[in-house]
Amino acid sequence: MPARLWSHVIMAAAIAAMLLAACGAPQTSTPSAPPQAEGAAPAEPTAAPAPDAAATDAPQTATSGGTLRIGRTAAPDSLNPGVWYLAEAYEIIFLVYDSLIATNLRNQAVPQLAREWSVAEDGKTWTFKLHEGAKWHDGTPLTAEDVVFTYQMIQGFDSFGLIKDYTTLIERVEAPDPTTVVIAFEDTVANTDERFSGVPILPKHIWEQFESEQEALEFENLEMIGSGPFRMAEYRPGEFTRLTAVKDHYLSPPKIDEVIYRVFGNDDAMVQALRTGEVDLIIPPETVIRTLQNDPNIRVEIGDALSLTDIIFNVTEPENCPPEDGQCTGHPALRDVRVRQALAHATDKQQLIDVVKLGLASPGLGLVMPGHGEAFHAELQDYAYDVARANQILDEAGYADTDGDGVREMPGDPSRPLRLRFSYPSDQFGADGTRFAETLSAMWREAGVELNVQPLEADALTSVCCPAFDFDVILWGWGAGVDPASLLYILTTEQIPTGVSETGYSNPEYDALYEQQLVTVDREQRKELLFKMQEIIMRDVPYIIPYYGQAVEAYRADRFQGWVIDPEGVLALSDRISLVEITPVQ
């Protein structure tokens, strides 16, 4: 499922699977593939290979126990599954909670709370058989009634963060017995893997106390009673989160005893903590990769990721401004598609990749990524870096520099220069954000557009972003889910008041295509719809996607071993796939 990115890399798999392991090197189970809906792709093997030999040092003595310490530069924005947006919250929530199914490092569906599942001939009715013995962290048995309650509660709310969309089009959810769940859709649905893996199952006996949506969304959820392989032990906002292993977990009891997420004030402090052994795993900035690779006790892994960095334009029209939360103070020039197209021409993506990512990225096109396979519109024509063309577009549109200060003004209103507020999450992006802002500012200045850089911490940036729309341009990013449309819903009109839409973009044609692809299970027909949506986004430029980043993670090879690495999958060392498998080195 999607999540707003942490710094430097980025979200890998959408909802990672727990992989069963035998003794010795990590192994994975191969469940029987569930039947496919008519017109769906044939099932493929779901097991990931054992870690590549290069992923760890020479074999060392392994034991159970130990505390893994993970360094981050930003804290979770919420522990409530209905409120979180940041990846720092995502990784904790999906260690503590289970979903019906999960996806492995190759984005293939595998069991989690459900041990098996099937779909009826009509392609609309799904039956899940749950693992027996699953229980909540307070000891209460987990039953199918909890699953039914979770889906029905979220369905009944107008908003439930990034999760709400996964409960649309559901006609009914039933529990014929304590270990069986039936989910029936109104029509055939294309993105079922992402839907079933994207909803954390919540305990009915905890959440049924809330009589209103507001009460549920205001719930801090500090105890986080879940059913996952780790339980909440201690949480100090802005400092650390400590989780303890559920040693009797029904599916994948972790081998380690604890995992602690520690928040650092900046990249330098986090990197130094890795070097000194204060933490065991981090996402390092690209600038220190070479030096870390020279440390004999540290290993750096670089791999694929379903992630992107985006330049977000506030294009909210006054009539679409959310009545309750919207401020909608965006610069009016950004509502002119010609201005956005000109800025796209003024953006040198390769230079940004070289300066900010040190080459560890590829030029971006849109919200569907190469990792989404055939649904990625690889032939889409991007805006060539051409400053002369950018200036020509702005000249012809009437944006002149009448006072000769190098900054253009609104047509007919020289008192309104094209000076744009530009923000990025300083705690997440760190030095990357500074380099990006400096580089982009110089590029756009050549087209007569000036940036007023205003770094904000992620929580503050969320408050001005969505649904307030109290900004001009934001640099941020997304980690995508397994389905190619996992980020496309962000641009639908209905998401403007929910806090999911970042741009305020509204296009009835786009909305209709999105709804149509949701219920189109024929691969070729759906691909055609997805291509049209990508073409519309490229034409209208609510975003500029400068690059698709690679995943980079660094860990202490002298502290823990057994990390699950699939050369053909995404890199996700900090996901539960690895965290239930690793063991201390002695």
KAVENQUI-V682252 format. One record per backbone hydrogen bond with DSSP energy under -0.5 kcal/mol. CO is the residue of the C=O (numbers start at 1). NH is the residue of the N-H. Records with the same first field share a line. If there is no record, write none. Layout:
BEGIN
CO->NH + NH
END
This chain:
BEGIN
3->479
4->87
7->9
15->103
17->19
18->20
29->31
37->40
39->523
52->55
53->56
61->586
63->584
66->68 + 257 + 258
68->70 + 260
69->280 + 281
70->262
72->264
79->81
80->83 + 84
84->162
85->4
86->89 + 90
87->91
88->92
89->93
90->94
92->95 + 96
93->97
95->230
96->227 + 228
98->201
99->113
100->112 + 114
102->110
103->17
104->107
105->570
108->104
110->102
113->131
114->112
116->129
118->127
120->123
123->189
124->126 + 185
125->120
126->183
127->118
128->130 + 181
129->115 + 116
131->134
134->142
136->139
140->136
141->143
143->146 + 147
144->148
145->149
146->150
147->151
148->152
149->153
150->154
151->155
152->156
153->157
154->157
160->163 + 164
161->160
163->166
164->167
165->168
167->170
169->186
172->184
174->182
177->180
178->144
179->130
180->177
181->128
182->174 + 184
183->126
184->171 + 172
190->192
191->195
192->196
193->197
194->198
196->100 + 101
198->200
203->206 + 207
204->208
206->209
207->210
209->211
212->216
213->217
214->218
215->219
216->219
224->226 + 232
225->203
226->137
229->246
231->244
234->242
235->237
236->239 + 240
239->263
240->236
241->243 + 261
242->233 + 234
243->259
244->231
245->247
246->249
255->65
257->245
258->68
259->243
260->70 + 262
261->241
262->72
266->270
267->271
268->272
269->273
270->274
271->275
272->276
273->277 + 278 + 279
274->277
280->556
281->71
282->284 + 554
285->288
286->289
288->292
289->293
290->294
291->294
292->295
294->296
295->298
297->557 + 558
299->301 + 555
301->553
303->551
304->571
305->307
306->480
308->478
309->547
310->312 + 476
311->313 + 544
312->474
313->315
317->320
318->321
322->326
331->334
332->335
333->336
335->337
336->339 + 340
337->341
338->342
339->343
340->344
341->345
342->346
344->347
345->386
346->348
347->349
348->352
349->353
350->354
351->355
352->356 + 357
353->357 + 359
357->360
359->361
360->550
362->548
369->372
370->373
372->375
373->376
376->378
377->380
380->382
382->384
384->386
386->390
387->391
388->392
389->393
390->394
391->395
392->396
393->397
394->399
395->398
398->400
400->402 + 409
401->404
408->418
410->413
413->410 + 416
415->417
416->410
417->419
418->420 + 450
420->452
421->473
422->454
423->475
424->426 + 456
425->428 + 429
426->430
429->432 + 433
430->433 + 434
431->435
432->436
433->437
434->438
435->439
436->440
437->441
438->442
439->443
440->444
441->445
442->446
443->446
444->447 + 449
445->448
448->408
450->420
451->453
452->422
456->426
457->461
458->462
459->463
460->464
461->465
462->466
464->470
465->469
468->327 + 328
469->329 + 330 + 471
472->314
473->423
474->312 + 476
475->425
476->310
477->5
478->308 + 480
479->3
483->486
485->489
487->490
488->491
489->492
492->495
493->496
495->498 + 499 + 500 + 501
496->499
503->315
504->317
507->511
508->512
509->513
510->514
511->515
512->516
513->517
514->518
515->519
516->519
517->520
518->190
519->521
522->526
523->527
524->528
525->529
526->530
527->531
528->532
529->533
530->534
531->535
532->536
533->537
534->538
535->539
536->540
537->541
542->313
544->311 + 546
546->364
547->309 + 549
548->362
551->303
553->301
554->282
555->299 + 557
556->559 + 560
559->585
561->583
563->565
565->52 + 567
566->569
569->304
570->572
572->575
575->578 + 579
576->580
578->581 + 582
583->561
584->63
END
